[in-house]
Amino acid sequence: MSKGDRIPAGCTFPLQTIVGAKSGRVTRRFVHSRICASVPDQSMVDAGEGFLAPCPEYCFMQMARTLHLVELVVLGFELCGTYVVMPGGKTVYGKPSLTTVAKLRSFVEAARGPGRPAALRAVAFVQDGSASPMETMLAMMLCMPVRLGGFGLPRPSLNHPVSVGGRRRGGVRYADVCWPEAGLICEYDSDEFHPDRQYGNDAQRRNELRFAGYSVIEVRKTQVLYYEPFFAMARDVASVLGKRLRLPKDFGEKHVGLRLRLLGRLRNPGLMG
């Protein structure tokens, strides 16, 4: 603990700490420590109150030692996104991203340590720009490899800026999940945070996106929660993208496994709003 038993804002007990040798280990009610003989260069930042904290990239690599691949990818989406899932489950929206996929990959490739192989594998599936847990889940279920339970579709652009309204009513809307080259957008129908929700209701936004030349597929809560409706939606997306779904006989089981892990990792009181 720092002087006065203070901790950095946002931290919860017990604090997880690293020490350089066995002699420095501490096991107390509020502090747990483990040995780490060395850390990568530029991997720690000043957290105040006498603490150093791992940078987002090193945190990702450290968590790779304990998280399942799917859970680690979810963490990567959050680190590279604009939302934060708090310890109690509440989601805070509209926050600056902590890092980018490029920075994650560069750090992990240059680092050494037991979490490196798993982190390298996971970062290949992470995307920049997710604005909510539901966008993360939607992108992962559509685009993760078939062998991992996803539909293996091409990766979209998340919160892609779309100019709407023409010269006289210029404006920008941010498409949840977008394939710009195919002119396709998937929009989750919810009350979750969105950068341009203030400009009108969802129906108005979708009309503006359609007038801008995009096909818009509305994704509802039931489609995300249940396999058959989601499969039908994924098939529609694949059709517009000109892709044929080639799924093995055991795909349903794999997809349910992916879905359950995502729901378990992302579940919070406002997730399905």
C-alpha positions as CSV (number, residue, x, y, z in Angstrom):
1,M,0.0,0.0,0.0
2,S,1.1,3.6,-0.5
3,K,1.5,6.0,2.3
4,G,-1.7,6.5,4.1
5,D,-3.2,3.3,2.7
6,R,-4.4,5.1,-0.4
7,I,-5.0,3.5,-3.8
8,P,-5.3,4.9,-7.3
9,A,-8.9,6.0,-8.3
10,G,-10.9,3.2,-9.9
11,C,-8.9,0.3,-8.2
12,T,-10.6,-2.3,-6.1
13,F,-9.4,-4.7,-3.4
14,P,-7.5,-6.9,-3.4
15,L,-4.8,-5.0,-5.3
16,Q,-2.9,-7.3,-7.7
17,T,0.8,-6.3,-7.6
18,I,4.0,-7.6,-9.2
19,V,7.4,-7.8,-7.5
20,G,10.9,-8.5,-8.8
21,A,11.9,-11.2,-6.4
22,K,10.4,-13.7,-3.9
23,S,11.6,-11.6,-1.0
24,G,9.3,-8.8,-2.1
25,R,6.1,-10.8,-2.1
26,V,3.2,-9.7,0.0
27,T,0.2,-11.7,1.0
28,R,-2.4,-9.7,2.9
29,R,-6.1,-9.2,2.9
30,F,-6.0,-6.2,0.6
31,V,-2.8,-7.0,-1.4
32,H,-1.8,-10.0,-3.5
33,S,1.5,-10.1,-5.3
34,R,3.3,-12.4,-7.7
35,I,6.9,-12.5,-9.0
36,C,7.8,-10.9,-12.3
37,A,11.6,-10.8,-12.9
38,S,11.4,-8.3,-15.7
39,V,8.8,-6.2,-17.5
40,P,8.9,-4.9,-21.1
41,D,10.3,-1.4,-21.8
42,Q,7.7,1.4,-21.4
43,S,5.1,-1.0,-20.0
44,M,4.3,0.9,-16.8
45,V,2.7,4.3,-16.3
46,D,2.4,6.6,-13.2
47,A,-1.0,6.0,-11.6
48,G,-0.4,8.5,-8.8
49,E,-0.4,7.9,-5.0
50,G,3.0,6.2,-5.4
51,F,1.8,3.5,-7.7
52,L,2.9,2.4,-11.2
53,A,0.3,0.6,-13.3
54,P,0.6,-1.5,-16.4
55,C,-0.1,0.3,-19.6
56,P,-3.1,-1.0,-21.6
57,E,-0.9,-3.1,-23.9
58,Y,0.9,-4.7,-21.0
59,C,-2.4,-5.3,-19.2
60,F,-3.7,-7.1,-22.3
61,M,-0.6,-9.3,-22.3
62,Q,-0.8,-10.0,-18.6
63,M,-4.5,-11.0,-18.9
64,A,-3.6,-13.4,-21.7
65,R,-2.2,-15.7,-19.0
66,T,-5.5,-16.4,-17.5
67,L,-8.4,-15.4,-19.8
68,H,-10.0,-17.7,-22.4
69,L,-9.2,-16.6,-26.0
70,V,-12.8,-15.2,-26.5
71,E,-12.6,-13.2,-23.2
72,L,-9.2,-11.8,-24.2
73,V,-10.6,-10.6,-27.6
74,V,-13.5,-9.0,-25.7
75,L,-11.0,-7.2,-23.5
76,G,-9.1,-6.0,-26.6
77,F,-12.3,-4.6,-28.1
78,E,-12.9,-2.7,-24.9
79,L,-9.3,-1.3,-24.7
80,C,-9.6,-0.2,-28.4
81,G,-13.2,1.0,-28.1
82,T,-15.0,4.0,-26.6
83,Y,-16.8,2.3,-23.7
84,V,-15.8,0.9,-20.3
85,V,-17.5,-2.0,-18.4
86,M,-17.1,-1.1,-14.7
87,P,-16.5,-3.7,-12.0
88,G,-20.1,-3.7,-10.9
89,G,-21.3,-4.3,-14.5
90,K,-22.4,-0.8,-15.4
91,T,-21.2,0.4,-18.8
92,V,-19.9,3.9,-19.3
93,Y,-20.1,5.2,-22.9
94,G,-18.3,7.8,-24.9
95,K,-14.8,7.4,-23.4
96,P,-11.6,7.9,-25.3
97,S,-10.0,4.6,-26.4
98,L,-7.1,3.5,-24.3
99,T,-5.1,2.1,-27.2
100,T,-5.4,0.8,-30.8
101,V,-5.0,-2.6,-32.4
102,A,-1.8,-1.4,-34.0
103,K,-0.3,-0.5,-30.6
104,L,-1.4,-3.7,-29.1
105,R,0.1,-5.8,-31.8
106,S,3.4,-3.8,-31.8
107,F,3.8,-4.1,-28.1
108,V,3.0,-7.8,-27.9
109,E,5.3,-8.6,-30.9
110,A,8.2,-6.8,-29.2
111,A,7.6,-8.2,-25.7
112,R,8.7,-11.5,-24.2
113,G,6.9,-13.5,-21.5
114,P,4.4,-16.3,-20.8
115,G,1.4,-14.3,-22.1
116,R,2.8,-13.4,-25.4
117,P,1.6,-16.4,-27.5
118,A,-2.0,-16.1,-26.4
119,A,-1.9,-12.3,-26.8
120,L,-0.6,-12.6,-30.3
121,R,-3.4,-15.0,-31.2
122,A,-6.1,-12.9,-29.7
123,V,-5.0,-9.5,-31.1
124,A,-5.6,-10.9,-34.6
125,F,-9.3,-10.8,-33.9
126,V,-9.5,-7.4,-32.2
127,Q,-11.0,-4.4,-33.9
128,D,-10.8,-0.6,-33.3
129,G,-13.8,1.6,-32.6
130,S,-16.5,-0.4,-30.8
131,A,-18.8,1.9,-29.0
132,S,-20.7,-0.6,-26.8
133,P,-20.5,-4.2,-25.6
134,M,-23.3,-5.2,-28.0
135,E,-21.4,-3.9,-31.0
136,T,-18.4,-6.0,-29.8
137,M,-20.6,-9.1,-29.5
138,L,-22.2,-8.5,-32.9
139,A,-18.9,-8.0,-34.7
140,M,-17.3,-11.1,-33.0
141,M,-20.2,-13.4,-33.7
142,L,-20.3,-12.4,-37.4
143,C,-16.6,-12.3,-38.0
144,M,-14.7,-14.7,-35.7
145,P,-13.5,-17.8,-37.6
146,V,-15.9,-20.6,-38.1
147,R,-13.7,-23.0,-36.1
148,L,-14.2,-20.7,-33.1
149,G,-18.0,-20.3,-33.5
150,G,-18.2,-17.2,-35.6
151,F,-19.6,-17.0,-39.1
152,G,-16.2,-16.0,-40.7
153,L,-17.5,-13.0,-42.5
154,P,-15.2,-10.1,-43.6
155,R,-14.3,-7.7,-40.9
156,P,-16.4,-4.5,-40.9
157,S,-15.6,-0.9,-39.9
158,L,-17.1,-0.1,-36.5
159,N,-18.8,3.2,-36.0
160,H,-17.9,4.1,-39.6
161,P,-18.6,7.8,-40.4
162,V,-21.2,8.3,-43.1
163,S,-21.9,11.7,-44.7
164,V,-25.7,12.4,-44.9
165,G,-28.0,15.1,-46.0
166,G,-26.2,16.4,-49.1
167,R,-24.6,19.8,-49.4
168,R,-27.6,21.7,-47.9
169,R,-28.0,19.5,-44.8
170,G,-24.5,18.2,-44.3
171,G,-23.9,15.9,-41.3
172,V,-22.2,12.7,-40.2
173,R,-23.8,9.6,-38.8
174,Y,-21.8,6.7,-37.3
175,A,-22.8,3.3,-38.6
176,D,-22.6,0.6,-35.9
177,V,-21.2,-2.2,-38.0
178,C,-20.4,-1.2,-41.6
179,W,-18.9,-2.7,-44.8
180,P,-18.3,0.4,-46.8
181,E,-17.3,-1.3,-50.0
182,A,-20.5,-3.4,-50.0
183,G,-22.7,-0.5,-49.0
184,L,-24.0,-2.5,-46.0
185,I,-24.7,-1.4,-42.4
186,C,-25.9,-3.5,-39.4
187,E,-27.6,-1.3,-36.8
188,Y,-28.5,-2.7,-33.3
189,D,-31.9,-1.5,-32.2
190,S,-31.3,-0.3,-28.7
191,D,-31.1,2.6,-26.3
192,E,-27.3,2.1,-25.8
193,F,-25.0,5.1,-26.3
194,H,-24.4,6.2,-29.8
195,P,-22.4,9.3,-30.9
196,D,-25.2,10.7,-33.1
197,R,-28.4,9.5,-31.3
198,Q,-29.0,13.1,-30.2
199,Y,-29.9,14.0,-33.8
200,G,-33.0,12.0,-33.9
201,N,-34.5,8.6,-33.3
202,D,-33.2,5.4,-34.7
203,A,-35.8,5.3,-37.6
204,Q,-34.7,8.7,-38.8
205,R,-31.0,7.7,-38.6
206,R,-31.7,4.6,-40.7
207,N,-33.5,6.6,-43.3
208,E,-30.6,9.0,-43.5
209,L,-28.2,6.1,-43.9
210,R,-30.4,4.6,-46.6
211,F,-30.6,7.9,-48.5
212,A,-26.8,8.0,-48.3
213,G,-26.9,4.8,-50.4
214,Y,-26.5,2.1,-47.8
215,S,-28.5,-1.0,-47.2
216,V,-29.4,-1.1,-43.5
217,I,-30.1,-4.4,-41.6
218,E,-31.8,-3.8,-38.3
219,V,-30.5,-6.2,-35.6
220,R,-32.9,-6.8,-32.7
221,K,-32.4,-8.2,-29.2
222,T,-34.0,-11.5,-30.0
223,Q,-31.6,-12.0,-33.0
224,V,-28.6,-11.6,-30.8
225,L,-29.9,-13.8,-27.9
226,Y,-31.1,-16.8,-30.0
227,Y,-29.3,-18.9,-32.6
228,E,-31.9,-19.3,-35.3
229,P,-32.8,-15.6,-35.7
230,F,-29.1,-14.7,-35.6
231,F,-28.3,-17.3,-38.2
232,A,-31.0,-15.9,-40.5
233,M,-29.6,-12.4,-40.1
234,A,-26.0,-13.6,-40.7
235,R,-27.1,-15.3,-43.9
236,D,-28.6,-12.0,-45.1
237,V,-25.4,-10.2,-44.3
238,A,-23.4,-12.9,-46.2
239,S,-25.7,-12.6,-49.2
240,V,-25.2,-8.9,-49.5
241,L,-21.5,-9.3,-49.1
242,G,-21.5,-11.9,-51.8
243,K,-20.2,-14.6,-49.5
244,R,-21.5,-18.2,-49.1
245,L,-21.7,-19.6,-45.6
246,R,-19.8,-22.9,-45.4
247,L,-20.5,-24.3,-42.0
248,P,-19.6,-27.7,-40.5
249,K,-22.1,-30.0,-38.9
250,D,-20.9,-29.1,-35.4
251,F,-21.1,-25.4,-36.1
252,G,-24.3,-24.9,-34.0
253,E,-22.5,-26.3,-30.9
254,K,-19.4,-24.1,-31.5
255,H,-21.5,-21.0,-32.1
256,V,-23.6,-21.5,-28.9
257,G,-20.3,-21.9,-27.0
258,L,-19.0,-18.6,-28.4
259,R,-22.4,-16.9,-27.6
260,L,-22.4,-18.1,-24.0
261,R,-18.9,-16.9,-23.4
262,L,-19.7,-13.5,-24.9
263,L,-22.9,-13.2,-22.8
264,G,-21.1,-14.2,-19.7
265,R,-18.2,-11.8,-20.3
266,L,-20.3,-8.8,-21.4
267,R,-23.5,-9.2,-19.3
268,N,-24.4,-6.1,-17.4
269,P,-27.6,-4.4,-16.4
270,G,-27.8,-2.2,-19.5
271,L,-26.4,-4.6,-22.1
272,M,-29.7,-5.5,-23.7
273,G,-31.3,-2.1,-23.6
